[in-house]
C-alpha cells in the first residue's frame, strides 16, 4: 500500500491525468481478455490465456458451484455498496449543482474568476 503526504491539493495536480490513464489501461485489459475468451474460449481452458485460467482456477477452486457462489456473493456486495452510497444524503448533496452554488463559489476567496 502506498500513501502520500500532501500539504496542498495542488501538489498532486497530476491525479486526474493519472486516473484517466489507469482507467484506460483497465478498459483495454478488459476488452482484450473478453475478446480472447470469446474468440478462443471453446478451444480449452488454457486457450484464453494462462492468467485468465489461473484466476478462474483460484476463484472457482476447481468446482463450478463454488465459482457461482463466489460470483453471487461479489455481485450482492457490489450492489449493496453502490445502492448505499447512492442513497446517502452526503452523496445527494455533493452531486446536486444549482446556479446558487455557482454564485457562492464565485464569492469565495481563491475561487475561479467570474
Secondary structure by P-SEA (a helix, b strand, c coil): cbbbbbcccccccaaaaaaaaaaaaaaaaaaaaaaaaaaccccccccccaaaaaaaaaaacccaaaaaaaaaaaaaaaaaaaaaaaacaaaaaaacccaaaaaaaaaccccccc
